[in-house]
Amino acid sequence: MQTLVICIDRDDDLGEKANLTTPIIGREANIEAAAALGIADPEDSDTNTIFGGIKVLDELRANGDDAEIVTFAGDKNVGVISDQRIAQKLEAFLEVYEVGGAVFVSDGAEDETLVPIVQSRIKIDSVKRIVVMQSENLESTYYVLKHAFSDPKISQTFFVPLGLAFLIYSIFLLARYPEGAVIGILAAVGLYMLYRGFGLDDTVALQVSRLKDTFQRQRLAFITYTAAILLGVVATVRGLLETWELYSEGGFWYHGTLTLVSVFINASVWWYAGAVLLADLGKIFDLNRAGRAVRRSFSVSLFVLATGLLFWGASTYLLSEAALIAGRLSDPALALQYFVYSIIFAVILALIGIRLSIPGEEVPKKENQKKRKIKKFVRKDNI
C-alpha cells in the first residue's frame, strides 16, 4: 500500500473498555471499534481519533492513493511498557504489509510522544491531531502538568518545601506552640532553598550512589563512610551545644557573631577532621586492595589535617582574646603562638600533600604487573 493511516491508543482504552484487541485493520473494522468504544465510554477521546483517521483515509482514497487504516493500542501502564507493545505490534504489521509512508493520527501531545518510535520504523508523511475543541487546553495542560510532576527534579522542588512546611506546622501544633511554626517553616524552607541553590542535591545524590556501590561490593569504605557520617552528626551536635551554652549566658548581641562561630568551630573542627580522615582511610584500604595508587588519597588526608590546624588555631586565638576558654588556654600571647605554629605546620603538611599528589610519581600495581608481562613476552619473542 502507498499510505498507512496510523491511529494510536497509548493507554489501551480499546482493550480495557471495549474488550477489543489490536491491531485493528481496515475501515469497517475501525468504525465498529470506534462505535464500541464510544458506547463504552462516550467521553473517551480515542473515539474521535479513530473517526479522524477514517476521515483522513477517505480523503486519501478520494485523491487516488492506495491507503489503509490501522489502530494500535498499548497498555494501561502508560510509559515504557505501552510504548514497547505498540512498537512490537507495528513491527509485526510491517513484516506482513509493505508500506510506503504513513499519516500519524493522535488525540493530543501524549500520543505524539510515539512519533519518534513510529518514525524509526516507517516514514511519516504527516501528523494529524484530532482534538475536541472544548477540551484542547484541558488535555494539553493535564499532559504538561503530569509529565512535569513525574520529573524528579521538578516534583522535589515543588513538593518537598510544601511537605516540610506542613510537617513542621503539624509538629508545632501538637506541641501547642503555633507561634514557633512560622520560625520553623521559614528556617526549613530557607535551608532547603540554599541546599538546592548551591547544587548540593547533585553532590549528595552522587555520594549516596557511591555509598550504595561500596555496600554492594562489600568494601570497607561503606563502614568508614557510615562512621564518618555519624561523626559529622556528633561534631555538629557538639558544636551547637557549646554555642548554645554560651549564647544562653549572654545572648547573641552580648558575645557577637564571630565569637559564637569561633566556639562552634573550636568545639567541632577535630570531629569533622576525624570524620573525613576515617572516610579516607577506608578508601585507601580499598584502593590498596585493588592494586591502585593510594598516594593521592594520602595527600587528601594531609590537606584535611592542615585545614583543621588552621581553623583550630584561629578559633583558639579568637576565643582566648575574648577570655572564653579560661582553664584551657587563657593567655592570648600563648594562643597567638599556637596560631602561628598551626599555620607553619599546615603549610608543611600541604606541601607534603602536593608532593604526593604529583602525577607520574607512583605507578599502580596493576600497571607494573602488565609491564612485567610485556617484558616476559618480548623476551620469549627474542628467544
Buried (B, 14 or more C-beta within 10 A) or exposed (E): EEBBBBBBBBBBBBBBBBEBEBBBBBBEBBBBBBBBBBEBBEEBBBBBBBBBBBBBBBEBBEEEBEBBBBBBBBBEEBEEEBBEBBBEBBEEBBEEEEBBBBBBBBBBBBBBBBBEBBEEBBEBEEBBBBBBEEBEEEBBEBBEEEEEEEEEEEEBBEEBBEEBBEEBBEEBEEEEEEEEBEEBBEEBBEEBEEBBEEEEBEEEEEEEEBBEEBBEEEBBBBEBBBBBBEBBEBBBEBBBEBBEEBBEEEEEEEBEEEBBBBBBBBBBBBBBBBBBBBBBBBBBBBBEEEEBBBBBBBBBBBBBBBBBBBBBBBBBBBBBEBEBBEEEBEEBEEBBEBBEEBBEBBEEBBEBBEEBBEEEEBEBBEEEEEEEEEEEEEEEEEE
